[in-house]
Amino acid sequence: MVEAWAEKRVVISPDPSTLADSVAARFLSRVAKRVDDGKLAHISLTGGSMGSAVLAAAARHPRLERIDWSRVHFWWSDERFVPRESDDRNERQARSALLDRLDVPTENIHGAAASDDGIGLDAAADAYAAELARFAGADGPWPAFDVCFLGVGPDAHIASLFPDRPEIQVTDRAVLAVRDSPKPPPDRISMTRPVINGSKRVWMVLSGADKASALGLALAGASYASVPAAGAKGRKRTVFFVDQEAAAKVPPELIDQEY
């Protein structure tokens, strides 16, 4: 398989609120274009404060009601293996921020199993991989996401792929069980790099001065083994949407305000 990815670009907003509004507007525009062309849209969501902020901003946007959400499928790049009603669960956060307000079929929301579903962590990872395989694309047994949202931690982790751990190196599976996560909760389910990098567009959204170093290293071409965010690449677009504080170490030539 030929690996050809788009150049990484950075789009800067002045503050977290403006950042969330800007990304939400772009997200709705992208989904609308896809479904208006009569196609399905597969979207991979992320957790964290900015992930939820973007979805909440989308929920307030006037364009929301004009989109045919029956043609949109939602997934998560990772999930915390906690009880279904836990506030730590990414799916619960996304439902509260946006999904419960959409006229989207239940079967279009592809959440991973929870810890109280009567299934173990490894089986939950295998089940999620099997669900992805139902929508297999040309590059593997998973859909090619039209947009794959990712948060970036201060340590530069993405999804539940953390620095200097074996999960970031796995290429022969779609979904992994992650144990003893450096960030609580300890048990998680995560898509692997091939699934993330099979996306048409990877949009990483991050804010705050504590993310500046991670962003700088990712843009500088650091090894993805130690800086996982450096290894996330979309086939058509790879964009870091950031606020001014997170952009402190961004080279001017990588800034793209036109996107």
N, C-alpha and C positions, 0 to 999 in steps of 0.2 A: 504494500500500500504506500503510495506516495504521500509524504507529509509536507504539505504546503499551507502555511498559515499567513494570515494578514499581519502586517506590521502593528505593533502596539502603539496606541495613541492615548493621550490624556486630555480629558475635558474637565475644566475647573469651574466650580461654582463658589460664590463668596462665603457661604455658610451651609450648615447641614440642612436647614429647612429648604433653602433654594435648591440645593443638590437633590433632595428627595423629589421636589416638584418637577425639576428638569428631567430626571430619569423617568419619572412616572409618565410624563407627557410623551417622551420618546418611546417608551414601552407600549403605550396605547396606540400610538401611531403605527408602530411596527406590527402589532397584532391586527389592527384594522386593515392594513394593507394586505396582509396574508389572507385573512378570511374573506375580504372583499373580492379577492381573486379566486374564491371558491376552494381554497386549500385549508387543510388542518394546520393548526399552530401548536407546536409542543414547546412548553415553557418550563424550564427548571428553576425553581425558586430557592432562596437561601434564607437562613435565619438571621438572628442578630438585630441590633437596634436599627441599623440603616436598611436592612432588608425589609423590616416591618414598616419603617417610615416611608419607603418607596410605595409599598402596597397601600398604605393609608392615604398617601397623596393621590394615588390612582383612583381610590374610592371616592375622592372629592371632585375628580375631574369631570367636566361636563360631557366629555366624549364617551364616558363609560357606558352610558345607556344606548349608544348607537352601534355597539359592537355585538356581533352574533357570537355569544360566548359558547354556544353549543358546539362550535368548531374548534374550541381551544381545550388542550389537555395540560394539566398541571402536574409537575413532578417536584421532587426535592433532591438536591445534590447530596444532602446528608440529613440524617435524623437522629435525635437523641433517643436512646432505647430506654424510655421512661413510661409510666402509665399514660394512657390515652388522654386523660383530662389534666395532665401536668402542664403548667405554664411554661415548662422548659421545652416542650415539644414544638418543633418548627411548624408542623402542620397546624397545630392549634393557634399559634400566633398568626399564621397566614389567613386562616379562616376568620379570625376576629378582625383583622385589618381589612380584608377585602373579599375573600372567596365566598363567605356566607351572604354577601350582598349581591352576588352575581347569579344570573339565571343560567347556571352551568350544570349539566347533567352530573349526577353523583358518580357515575362510572368514568367521568373525565378527570376526576381528582384522584391521583394515584399516590396515596400515602403509604408509607412503610408500616409494618406491624409495630404495635406497642408492646411494652413489657408485660402488660396484663391481658394480652390477647391469647395466652395459653401456648405460646410458641417461643422457642429459645432464640438467642441472638444470631447464631449461625444460620438457623432455619429462616429467620426473618430476612437476613441478607440474601439467601438463596431465593426466597420468594419474591423479593423486590427485583432481583436480576431476571427472574422468569417473567415478571410483569413488564419490564422493559423490553424483553425479547418479543413480546406480543406485537410490538410496534417497530420491529427491526428495520434498520435502514441499510444503505449500501455499504457502510463502513464497519458494521458489526451488529450484534444482537441487541440493539438499542436504537431509539429514535435519534435523529439528528435535530437537536433542539434549535428552534429558531432564535431563542435567546436563552442563555444559561447565565443566571445571576449568581454571583459569588461575593461573599464578604471576604475580607482579608484581615486576619488578626495582627496584632503588634509583632507577633513572631513570624508573620508572613504565611500562616497556614490558610488553606482554602478547604471548603467542605469540612470533612474530618480527616484530612491528609495533613499531618503535622511534620515539622522539620526533623530530619535525621531519624525517621522511623521507617520500617519496611513497607508500610502501606503505600507510600508515595511512589515506590518502585514497581508496584504490581501492574502488569499489562495484560495478563491472561484471564482476567475476570472483570465483570462489569460492576459488581458490588462487593464490598468487603464488610466483615464484622470488625469493629475497632474496639479493643479492650484497653483499659488503663490509659484513657485519653489524658494528655497533659492538662487539658481544660475540662472541668466537670460539666456534666455528668460523665462518668468514666466509660460507659458502654454506649456505642454509637453504630450507625450504619452509614456507609459512605460510598458514593460512586467513585470509580477509579479515574485516573488521568485519561485513558483512551475514551471513555464516555464523555467526559468534560470537553476534551479536545476534538471530539466529533461534532461538537456544536457549530452551527453556522456563525453565531455571535456569542462571544464571552464578554459579559459586562461585569466588571468588578467595581463595587461601590464601597467607598471608604471615606471616613472623615476623622478629623482630630490629629493633633500633633504627634500622638503616640503611634500613628500609622506611617509617618513620614519616612522613617528608616526602612520599613518593609517595602514601601512603594519604591523608594530609591534603588534598593537592591534588586527588586523585580525588574525594573526598567534597565538596570545596568547589565542584565544578562547573567546574573548569579546562577549557580547550579540549583536546579529545581529540587534536588535532594535536600538541600539545606534551606532553600527559599521556595517553598511550593508555589507561591504566587507567580514566580518566574516561569513556571512550566504550564500555566494555563493559557491556552491559545485557541481562538476561534478560527474557523476555516475562512470566513469572510471578514470578520471584524474582531479585534481584541481591544477593548476600550476600558480604561480606568476612569471612572467618574469619581471625582474627588472634590473636597472642599479646600479652601485656601490654606488652612493649617496643615492638611495632609500633603499639600503640594510643595512644601518647602524645599525639597531636594529634586524637583523635576527639571530636567534639562529643557530650556525654552524651545528647542527644535522638535520636541515630542508633544507639545501642547497643540491641540486641535479644537478650536472653539467653533469650527464650522459644522462638526458632526452633531 
